[in-house]
Structure formats: C-alpha cells, structure tokens
Amino acid sequence: MTDLEYLNHAEALLRRVEQACDRINDESDADVDNQRVGGMITLTFANRSQIVINLQKPLQEVWMAARAGGYHYRFDGQRWLDTKSQGEFFADLKRHASEQAGMPLDFSS
C-alpha cells in the first residue's frame, strides 16, 4: 500500500469515529467528547477515562490506547485488524468504549 492509500484509509477511519461519536451523543444519554488534533482523536467519557486513537504513518498503522491496553491495527484491504489478535478496529472500539462509558455504545455506521 502506498503512503497516499494508507492516509486515505486512515483518514476515513478517523472521520467514521468522529461521526459515530456525534451520532452516539445525539441518540443516547452517553456523553462522549471527541477532540481531534491532526492524526489523533481523544475520546473522553463522563468518568474522565479516555481512549486515544492515532495514526502511525511510518508504520502504516492506527494505534488505539484504552484502559485495557494498547492495540495496533493494519489495513488488510477491507478492514483494520489488530496485528496481534486479528481483532477488528470498530469491534474493539465498541467493546472498550462500552466498558469505559459503562453503557453499550455502537460505533458501526
């Protein structure tokens, strides 16, 4: 994958996270603050815990740091998969965000 292809896919992932946060806040009692600075999004929950998602351009990865740990994802042509467990990014984000928010959150589009 070229650097430009990586950036296009990674930026689409970040936009999807931002849009999902907006939808979650509109459709539920969840209070998920999302702030983006460049290639990094910080999600802050009502209990002040955070999930940080950031681009790792030299490695062509997306990293997620949650209370449960740190995860590295690579694009396989269709999905972003964890380099160790092969977990899918949005399924993992849903699980970690739901745990940290104390309520079910859905990040699917």
N, C-alpha and C positions, 0 to 999 in steps of 0.2 A: 504494500500500500504506500502510495506517495504521501509526503507530508501534507499536501493540499487535501487529499482524500481523507486522511486522518482528521485534519482540522474541520472539514465539513461534517463528518460523522460525529465528532466530539462536540462541536457547537450545537448540532441538532439535539444531542443528548442533554446538554445544559438547558437549552430552550424548553425541552419537554419537561424537565424537572421544575423549572420556573412556572410553566403553565399549569402543571399538576398542583403545585402549591397554591396558586391563585384559585384553582377550582376547588381544592380541599377547603380552603378558607371560606369560599362562597357557599359551599354546600353542607358544611358541618360546623360543629362547635369548636373544632380544632383551631388552635392559634399557632400556625407555623409561619414564622418570619423567615423570609429568604432574602439574602443580600448577595448580590453578585459584584465581584471586583475582578475584571479581566477574565481569566480562565478558572475562576474559583467561585463556588456558591457555598455559603454557610446557611444551613437551616438551623434555626433556634426555636425550641419548643417552650411551652408555658413553664415547664420546670427548669428552664435555663440550660438544659442539656443541648448539645449541638451535634450535627452531622456536617462534615466538611467534604465537599466534592471538588476535586481539582484536576486539571489537565496536566499530564506529564508528557510534554511534546517530544523531548528527545527519545523517550521510550515508546511513544505512540500508545500510551495507556491513559486511563482515567482512574484516579485513586479516590477511595471513599474511606473516611475515618469516622467511626461511630463508637459509641460506648463499648460495643462488643469487640472492637478491634479495627485493624486497617486491612483494606482489600484493594487489589489491583486488577483492573479489567482491560482486556484487549478485544478489539472488534474482530469478529470472525467472518465478516461479510454480511451478516444479518443481525447479530446480537453482540452485546458487550458481555463477555464471560470472564469470571474470576480466574486468574492464572493458576490458582491452587485447587480450588474446589469445583471449578467449572460452573458455579452459581451464576445466574443471570442478573445483571445490574439492577433492573427495576424490581425484580422479585426480592432481591436482597435489600434494596432501599425500602420497600414496603415493610418487610419484616423488622428492620432496625428502627425505622421511623415510628412504626406502630408501637414497638416496645418502649421507645423513648417518650412518645406522646401519651402513652397509657390508654390508647384507643386505636381501633383499626383505621388505617389510612391507606388509600389506594392510589398508587402513582401511575396506573395504566392510563392510556389516552382514551 
